[in-house]
Amino acid sequence: MKNRLFLALVVCFVVACGSEDSNSNNASKANNVNNANNANNANNANNDVGDRLGTIVHDFGEYELEGAQETSPCVQWTLNNDQPLYVNKVTLANDGWYHHSNWLIVPEDKFPGPDGFFRCRDRNYEELTAAISGTVLFAQSTQSREEVQDLPDGVVVKIPPRHKVIAGVHLLNLSPRPQTTGLRMQLDVVHPLDVEIVATPFRLSFYDLDLPPNQESHFTAECLFGNNFRSKIDEFDFDLYWLLPHYHGLGNLARVEIAGGPRDGEVLYELSGFNAEANGKVFDEPVSLNDADGLRFTCGFNNPRDVNVGWGIGDQEMCVLLGFARADLMFDASVLDREDLGEENGIDMNGGNCGVLPLAKTAAQAAPTDEEKSAPLYLPDSDETPDEVVVAPECEDVTGSELAMFPATLDNVHSDVFEPGCSYSSCHDAENPAFGLDLQTREGLHQRLLEYEVRHGTDLPLVDPGNAEGSWIYQIMASCEPRAGDTAVAYMPRNAPTLADPKLVAMVRDWIQSGALDE
């Protein structure tokens, strides 16, 4: 109900401003064309502006989590930028436990307070309010440890002067013991001469989720934002550059299609299952939707529980899609009321009316000025440098000489390695285990480990009691480039810049070496 009330208020705000937005958007469009021409002229006339690329880095510090704690704080980074910054690439890396995070750009005086982590409600932080006051910078794929949002050449997210980075983050510690995790970000900045498009963000959400127990379900909505654009501006002019879906561990499908027009049903994005990897998709050749009506998006889920699952954090689910495009308006589109469409091939099918909220663009979507194009590349002063803040550290093999963090029992391996590391990413959970290997359920775990048939083209067993070096599970945890014969395979944990804590890997090693007992 809160979401619906807030969205209704935003609708009133947008409608009230609508009559004034049309002319300003048309003027903005004309200015964009003029600015593009001026950029070409400046580029031809001025090639001595100096460096054309720069990097800004920030370490947000460590966050302490209690055992089995789930929390959703906010965090901010004040850039102290006196001039605009044009960001083509964002890199985010963390040391685990970060379930998800959404990053925005807002004026420095918005949600005031010191940098670092804080309780969101203490500053009345609200995500859509933040987006309207500035723009969207980045979103982290679910439980991804390292992620890069690399937009096409010439396409940027703009950070206006005296704006800051702010985010709502969701942390989840599945370990029974306290954990400490770090978070770091890098912004790759380009010179205004190299800016062709300032990207416009948009979001699609299916809020009214109701996953039936012990069944698969699909939730599909047609968001025909093209009609909204045409009602406010002369024409619908839209190029798509980036898509990123968000669901949790029960999600098994994210699909985006063109809706309406001659290419109706053309699939632009499809993700099956859940893998905790960086799942954003860049379109180096932008996809034009000028002859379409909008986008059709589907989230699929497999709920093996005996209870219904709805929208929310923790053990609940979400269905959200973030995109960046060349567009004349920002927009937020959502389904608030689900329509039951019956079953199809055993799948519970759901639809719903997708309400579209067109939002006037802010200073964060304005093109570079001629003055900016003729000046040297601007980077704000900072005490942090890429040499001092390593956003994504190099992976290093476990040497074998490390001491185990805790006594080498299967109970400790399960609670401190498998549960928080392997099932946290929902890769090897009990509900949809990758390759059929459930590392979450303690009952029967010993037998599963010893009897499991490895499917990676190696002759090594998963666990060979008394022989850690000859156990595949140790190889993929202790080596940055484990090999199955002549083929290099991914190490675990998946999509992490580094291996797990060497002291935890040593505990797995010692447990295997001492006989891999069920205790």
KEMAR-218301 format. One line per 4 residues: number of its first residue (from 1); their letters; for each residue x, y, z of C-alpha. Coordinates in steps of 0.02 Angstrom, whole numbers. Example, Ala and Ser with C-alpha at 12.3 -4.5 7.8 and 13.67 -1.06 7.14 Angstrom:
1	AS	615/-225/390; 684/-53/357 $
END
This chain:
1	MKNR	0/0/0; 144/119/38; 216/94/-136; 48/125/-217 $
5	LFLA	17/284/-118; 189/353/-158; 171/313/-342; 1/397/-343 $
9	LVVC	80/555/-272; 214/548/-406; 80/530/-539; -3/688/-475 $
13	FVVA	164/778/-479; 203/722/-656; 30/762/-725; 36/935/-646 $
17	CGSE	200/971/-733; 152/890/-896; 87/1043/-988; 253/1132/-962 $
21	DSNS	364/983/-1001; 315/966/-1184; 393/1127/-1244; 546/1107/-1134 $
25	NNAS	574/931/-1199; 559/987/-1379; 681/1128/-1342; 796/1004/-1256 $
29	KANN	790/891/-1408; 837/1035/-1523; 976/1084/-1405; 1041/905/-1406 $
33	VNNA	1055/911/-1595; 1144/1079/-1588; 1258/1018/-1451; 1302/863/-1552 $
37	NNAN	1347/972/-1701; 1447/1088/-1588; 1536/936/-1516; 1590/882/-1689 $
41	NANN	1650/1057/-1730; 1743/1070/-1565; 1820/900/-1592; 1884/951/-1762 $
45	ANND	1947/1120/-1701; 2019/1073/-1533; 2123/918/-1511; 2243/985/-1381 $
49	VGDR	2134/977/-1225; 2250/848/-1146; 2197/684/-1065; 2031/616/-1126 $
53	LGTI	2006/479/-994; 2014/483/-805; 1975/371/-656; 1897/405/-486 $
57	VHDF	1899/272/-350; 1824/257/-178; 1834/133/-35; 1672/137/66 $
61	GEYE	1756/48/210; 1710/-110/302; 1539/-160/365; 1521/-272/517 $
65	LEGA	1383/-401/514; 1324/-504/660; 1296/-689/635; 1141/-725/530 $
69	QETS	1107/-537/513; 1007/-460/371; 1008/-271/354; 974/-135/225 $
73	PCVQ	1077/22/261; 1116/166/145; 1289/228/97; 1354/385/13 $
77	WTLN	1510/456/-68; 1527/645/-89; 1628/681/-246; 1660/867/-210 $
81	NDQP	1651/900/-397; 1641/1081/-451; 1613/1031/-632; 1511/894/-717 $
85	LYVN	1581/719/-734; 1538/606/-881; 1547/423/-829; 1559/290/-963 $
89	KVTL	1602/142/-851; 1562/92/-671; 1650/-48/-578; 1587/-111/-410 $
93	ANDG	1671/-247/-306; 1632/-314/-134; 1698/-448/-18; 1535/-544/-3 $
97	WYHH	1369/-531/88; 1305/-392/-26; 1140/-461/-90; 1099/-310/-197 $
101	SNWL	1126/-122/-210; 1051/21/-312; 1160/174/-345; 1100/349/-385 $
105	IVPE	1166/525/-409; 1087/663/-305; 1129/844/-259; 1249/861/-113 $
109	DKFP	1115/941/-3; 992/797/-30; 982/674/115; 1117/774/208 $
113	GPDG	1243/691/321; 1421/626/325; 1489/500/202; 1486/315/242 $
117	FFRC	1348/199/298; 1190/262/383; 1012/208/421; 908/257/269 $
121	RDRN	759/316/371; 868/433/474; 885/542/318; 714/500/243 $
125	YEEL	800/416/96; 682/350/-38; 744/279/-202; 620/355/-323 $
129	TAAI	637/525/-241; 825/511/-264; 806/463/-448; 691/611/-483 $
133	SGTV	811/733/-400; 962/668/-497; 986/511/-598; 1025/325/-589 $
137	LFAQ	1208/275/-593; 1216/86/-575; 1132/-70/-505; 1217/-226/-437 $
141	STQS	1162/-395/-500; 1094/-507/-363; 1237/-564/-251; 1369/-522/-380 $
145	REEV	1542/-494/-304; 1617/-399/-451; 1524/-305/-587; 1560/-185/-729 $
149	QDLP	1431/-75/-813; 1522/-27/-973; 1413/79/-1086; 1450/96/-1272 $
153	DGVV	1580/222/-1327; 1511/398/-1317; 1367/349/-1201; 1382/413/-1022 $
157	VKIP	1294/442/-858; 1314/625/-810; 1355/683/-634; 1314/869/-621 $
161	PRHK	1418/987/-514; 1409/963/-325; 1319/797/-335; 1357/640/-237 $
165	VIAG	1339/452/-255; 1211/370/-140; 1142/194/-129; 1025/81/-35 $
169	VHLL	1112/-85/-4; 1048/-252/58; 1168/-362/157; 1137/-540/210 $
173	NLSP	1250/-647/320; 1204/-831/310; 1347/-879/424; 1314/-905/611 $
177	RPQT	1472/-804/648; 1506/-617/631; 1575/-564/462; 1666/-411/396 $
181	TGLR	1649/-358/215; 1716/-216/107; 1645/-116/-38; 1736/-17/-173 $
185	MQLD	1688/80/-330; 1777/148/-483; 1708/277/-604; 1790/293/-776 $
189	VVHP	1766/472/-836; 1777/531/-1017; 1810/705/-1085; 1655/803/-1138 $
193	LDVE	1721/802/-1317; 1692/614/-1320; 1513/622/-1257; 1382/582/-1389 $
197	IVAT	1234/530/-1281; 1192/564/-1099; 1098/406/-1052; 921/415/-983 $
201	PFRL	874/284/-851; 710/190/-841; 639/52/-731; 507/-83/-754 $
205	SFYD	438/-175/-600; 306/-308/-568; 260/-274/-387; 107/-384/-365 $
209	LDLP	199/-550/-358; 111/-705/-289; 212/-863/-319; 103/-1016/-288 $
213	PNQE	180/-1156/-184; 266/-1303/-268; 245/-1232/-441; 326/-1129/-577 $
217	SHFT	250/-960/-617; 274/-821/-745; 233/-636/-725; 223/-537/-887 $
221	AECL	183/-355/-921; 177/-248/-1076; 244/-75/-1034; 189/32/-1181 $
225	FGNN	285/187/-1135; 296/237/-1318; 115/293/-1308; 154/400/-1156 $
229	FRSK	301/480/-1246; 196/518/-1400; 63/602/-1292; 192/722/-1218 $
233	IDEF	313/753/-1361; 304/758/-1550; 377/585/-1581; 441/430/-1494 $
237	DFDL	630/428/-1515; 711/290/-1412; 875/193/-1424; 912/56/-1298 $
241	YWLL	1090/36/-1229; 1082/-68/-1069; 969/-193/-979; 988/-275/-808 $
245	PHYH	856/-386/-724; 838/-417/-538; 760/-565/-451; 812/-678/-307 $
249	GLGN	855/-862/-286; 685/-928/-344; 699/-837/-510; 728/-947/-662 $
253	LARV	686/-831/-807; 706/-649/-856; 653/-605/-1033; 630/-439/-1122 $
257	EIAG	546/-422/-1291; 494/-281/-1406; 309/-244/-1387; 207/-184/-1535 $
261	GPRD	258/-134/-1710; 334/-241/-1847; 460/-325/-1728; 335/-371/-1594 $
265	GEVL	401/-519/-1493; 584/-496/-1541; 684/-553/-1388; 814/-427/-1331 $
269	YELS	869/-510/-1170; 847/-682/-1093; 921/-755/-934; 884/-930/-872 $
273	GFNA	908/-983/-692; 1007/-895/-557; 1196/-885/-554; 1252/-733/-449 $
277	EANG	1349/-667/-597; 1351/-493/-672; 1200/-505/-786; 1189/-333/-865 $
281	KVFD	1184/-330/-1056; 1256/-189/-1159; 1196/-153/-1336; 1348/-84/-1426 $
285	EPVS	1234/-60/-1575; 1084/27/-1495; 913/-52/-1519; 791/75/-1590 $
289	LNDA	612/61/-1527; 547/203/-1635; 430/87/-1729; 373/-6/-1572 $
293	DGLR	256/34/-1427; 372/-16/-1285; 440/-171/-1199; 365/-334/-1139 $
297	FTCG	453/-411/-990; 433/-577/-900; 500/-643/-735; 489/-830/-706 $
301	FNNP	502/-919/-538; 507/-1094/-469; 438/-1101/-292; 472/-1270/-209 $
305	RDVN	405/-1212/-41; 237/-1256/35; 188/-1072/53; 155/-929/-65 $
309	VGWG	296/-805/-95; 267/-620/-127; 365/-460/-156; 501/-419/-30 $
313	IGDQ	676/-448/35; 742/-599/130; 654/-757/71; 532/-659/-38 $
317	EMCV	554/-614/-221; 566/-466/-339; 544/-431/-524; 633/-272/-582 $
321	LLGF	719/-216/-741; 840/-69/-753; 881/7/-921; 979/150/-999 $
325	ARAD	927/228/-1163; 931/382/-1271; 760/455/-1233; 672/620/-1209 $
329	LMFD	596/571/-1042; 640/465/-892; 505/345/-837; 458/220/-703 $
333	ASVL	336/84/-755; 256/-42/-638; 120/-173/-616; 25/-147/-454 $
337	DRED	-121/-266/-483; -94/-442/-546; -212/-532/-664; -222/-723/-653 $
341	LGEE	-212/-793/-829; -226/-977/-782; -102/-1116/-818; -2/-1151/-974 $
345	NGID	101/-1311/-985; 94/-1324/-796; 156/-1146/-769; 47/-1023/-673 $
349	MNGG	31/-873/-790; 3/-695/-731; -14/-526/-816; -59/-351/-766 $
353	NCGV	-84/-173/-821; 84/-82/-828; 65/97/-771; 195/215/-842 $
357	LPLA	255/372/-753; 348/486/-876; 468/600/-783; 546/761/-845 $
361	KTAA	734/749/-868; 846/841/-746; 1013/930/-757; 1090/757/-746 $
365	QAAP	1035/723/-926; 1096/886/-1003; 1229/879/-1140; 1404/951/-1115 $
369	TDEE	1425/1136/-1148; 1547/1213/-1272; 1647/1280/-1125; 1666/1105/-1053 $
373	KSAP	1721/1035/-1221; 1858/1164/-1240; 1928/1139/-1064; 2046/1003/-1002 $
377	LYLP	1972/844/-929; 1908/882/-754; 1929/765/-607; 1889/819/-428 $
381	DSDE	2026/823/-298; 2034/664/-195; 2146/582/-67; 2106/413/-147 $
385	TPDE	2199/357/-303; 2189/199/-409; 2360/152/-340; 2295/161/-162 $
389	VVVA	2119/91/-185; 2118/-74/-276; 1936/-96/-323; 1949/-276/-385 $
393	PECE	2107/-356/-316; 2202/-488/-413; 2160/-668/-374; 2298/-763/-282 $
397	DVTG	2310/-951/-259; 2297/-1026/-85; 2473/-1084/-43; 2427/-1233/65 $
401	SELA	2522/-1165/216; 2376/-1069/290; 2302/-1118/459; 2118/-1161/466 $
405	MFPA	2005/-1027/538; 1902/-1152/640; 1916/-1337/685; 1908/-1441/526 $
409	TLDN	1740/-1527/547; 1603/-1549/418; 1485/-1451/531; 1603/-1301/522 $
413	VHSD	1635/-1323/335; 1447/-1323/308; 1406/-1173/418; 1556/-1063/374 $
417	VFEP	1594/-1110/193; 1451/-1198/105; 1302/-1109/182; 1366/-928/169 $
421	GCSY	1472/-950/13; 1402/-1085/-98; 1217/-1078/-58; 1217/-889/-28 $
425	SSCH	1229/-863/-215; 1087/-989/-234; 1202/-1090/-346; 1206/-1241/-230 $
429	DAEN	1054/-1211/-122; 923/-1341/-79; 788/-1273/-193; 873/-1260/-364 $
433	PAFG	1050/-1331/-341; 1171/-1303/-484; 1224/-1468/-565; 1114/-1555/-437 $
437	LDLQ	1236/-1522/-294; 1147/-1463/-136; 1274/-1391/-14; 1144/-1304/93 $
441	TREG	1055/-1451/176; 1158/-1525/317; 1063/-1690/323; 1140/-1812/200 $
445	LHQR	1279/-1689/152; 1421/-1810/189; 1349/-1942/74; 1315/-1816/-65 $
449	LLEY	1494/-1752/-59; 1572/-1924/-68; 1456/-1995/-200; 1436/-1843/-313 $
453	EVRH	1492/-1867/-493; 1590/-1716/-553; 1531/-1649/-723; 1676/-1537/-773 $
457	GTDL	1779/-1658/-875; 1899/-1702/-735; 1942/-1873/-668; 1954/-1807/-491 $
461	PLVD	1815/-1851/-369; 1729/-1708/-280; 1799/-1767/-114; 1936/-1899/-94 $
465	PGNA	1955/-1931/95; 2135/-1909/148; 2186/-1826/-16; 2143/-1640/-25 $
469	EGSW	2251/-1608/-179; 2158/-1747/-268; 1987/-1678/-224; 1900/-1569/-353 $
473	IYQI	1811/-1464/-224; 1977/-1410/-150; 2054/-1376/-321; 1916/-1256/-373 $
477	MASC	1925/-1166/-205; 2116/-1154/-191; 2168/-1112/-370; 2130/-956/-472 $
481	EPRA	2141/-1061/-631; 2083/-1238/-589; 2099/-1355/-736; 1993/-1500/-794 $
485	GDTA	2119/-1586/-906; 2177/-1452/-1027; 2028/-1339/-994; 2028/-1196/-869 $
489	VAYM	1867/-1183/-770; 1797/-1052/-651; 1853/-1052/-471; 1733/-1038/-326 $
493	PRNA	1652/-932/-260; 1578/-886/-426; 1601/-713/-499; 1713/-653/-358 $
497	PTLA	1874/-554/-388; 1967/-668/-265; 1956/-839/-187; 1871/-865/-19 $
501	DPKL	1968/-822/139; 2123/-935/135; 2089/-985/316; 1919/-1052/265 $
505	VAMV	1992/-1144/115; 2122/-1217/235; 1979/-1283/343; 1908/-1376/192 $
509	RDWI	2082/-1441/152; 2111/-1502/330; 1940/-1583/339; 1973/-1684/181 $
513	QSGA	2152/-1724/230; 2097/-1791/400; 1978/-1914/320; 1824/-1809/273 $
517	LDE	1726/-1872/423; 1541/-1840/451; 1554/-1736/609 $
END
